[in-house]
Amino acid sequence: MTEEFANPAPDASAPQAGQALWQACLEQLAQDLPAQQFGTWIKPLSAQVSDDFSRATLYVPNRFTLDWIRSQYAGRIASVLEQLSGQTVTLELALAQRAAPVRAYAAPANTAAQAPAEALASQRPEGDAAYSPPRNRLNPGLTFDTLVEGTANRMARAAAMHVAGMPGHLYNPLFIYGGVGLGKTHLVHAVGNKLLADRPNAKVLYIHAEQFVSDVVKSYQRKTFDEFKQRYHSLDLLLIDDVQFFANKDRTQEEFFNAFEALLAKKSHIVMTSDTYPKGLADIHERLVSRFDSGLTVAIEPPELEMRVAILINKAHAESVEMPEEVAFFVAKNVRSNVRELEGALRKILAYSRFNQKEISIQLAREALRDLLSIQNRQISVENIQKTVADYYKIKVADMYSKKRPASIARPRQIAMYLAKELTQKSLPEIGELFGGRDHTTVLHAVRKISTERQQLTELNQQLHVLEQTLKG
Ligand SMILES: Nc1ncnc2c1ncn2[C@@H]1O[C@H](COP(=O)(O)OP(=O)(O)OP(=O)(O)O)[C@@H](O)[C@H]1O
């Protein structure tokens, strides 16, 4: 549905309360979304929000962006606005120059399947301000100083510090992997920022893998491969995020391989991140995978409780808010999956406290996070665990109850038993019953075995983390 607007351009006289709501919404989205997505799609938006919060209009730079925002982000933006304001907000989208607002609810935000980057890149408008970040693309706020250290990231942080202090020597390439929102991007920016602080003339580039794909496509279209090579092959430090996005992009992989070889030959450093360890990467050429693994590969784990508390207190402090330790513990105990979610929870609490002019307390945190807490308390069933684990390890659900013993089946079954004990209130005999009438000692053995191995095997821990996130929705 389309509506006409008399004065579409956002202006300085926009109602203050509305703008404050939009700012709070932006802050929330900055925490909830990967930095790449936020920077590309959300940050360039401007908005006009009515004084009573009933209506918000987002101004987007072009038609392509409008369609993308509508299909991928509108639902999410509306729900953040509604959560912060505590009321229904009608969201509209309009082209910044042409004043043609369009109702935004055409598609739910959770239909978000990434458009293929190679296709996307070819559609991106030339000269669009949203696509011209600073040359090294580093975010100066993401430094070692602002990165809280804990058991979960100690090794990765130490290796990254080493690289920043002495690039081109040990740990080349440095391959950092871990689940979403655990601080991989933060860490690679920190490497770049530290190197530049020490050596301001160093040639550093941070790039998201999707942007690298897009650069390859552009240099293809414009026949500017020499420039492309000159740009990448002359760097002292290349920081490349989320290399799993190279999957199935053959030409990109070839160009990255060339850049990789050229950089290593001249002792430049490469730091990469991914959501999985090199051998776990799908659809990436073997020769590239083996290069990825040829320096140091290090994991970032989900943060432990004390680290989550420290992160919350630090982040609140950075916003000039003192968060009582008991509140930080309450939040950290309830938000366990990753740092981005932790930051999201903190934003909600800060915004809630600001809007309601109330002191931060456990009660306030409970109110501000009620949606999140209710999702978390949702019951996870053993059946759901069995199905999710079976899907993940590509075995039949029936094998969860069967007496079959090959390791390819027995192990996922043990993992499912472990998760059933961890994530449900069921007793060992009840779990045994649900796994084809097994004895409770069998379940106990599985739980102990997997929990011990989890401490020792990074890959297993990683898989369990993914499964837990999937199950918790
Ligand atoms: N140890 C930490 N101390 C302080 N802030 C952290 C820490 N770890 C992560 N963060 C913050 O959490 C947010 C998410 O981190 P980041 O974007 O680096 O995650 P990521 O692992 O790259 O996730 P994705 O794979 O989704 O891109 C960022 O705002 C980052 O600054």
The ligand as an ORCA input file, in Angstrom:
! r2SCAN-3c Opt
* xyz 0 1
  N      34.972    -10.013     24.995
  C      34.225     -8.971     24.619
  N      34.300     -7.816     25.292
  C      33.543     -6.756     24.938
  N      32.695     -6.756     23.899
  C      32.595     -7.881     23.174
  C      33.351     -9.031     23.504
  N      33.033    -10.003     22.626
  C      32.138     -9.472     21.795
  N      31.866     -8.197     22.108
  C      30.907     -7.314     21.453
  O      29.812     -8.111     21.029
  C      29.318     -7.673     19.782
  C      29.375     -8.809     18.814
  O      30.742     -9.108     18.551
  P      31.294     -9.346     17.078
  O      30.506     -8.582     16.061
  O      32.755     -9.129     17.098
  O      30.935    -10.896     16.952
  P      31.279    -11.901     15.797
  O      31.844    -13.076     16.474
  O      32.072    -11.266     14.721
  O      29.839    -12.268     15.282
  P      29.303    -12.555     13.777
  O      29.842    -13.878     13.409
  O      27.833    -12.564     13.954
  O      29.776    -11.454     12.906
  C      30.179     -6.492     19.366
  O      29.526     -5.312     19.719
  C      31.446     -6.664     20.198
  O      32.052     -5.426     20.462
*
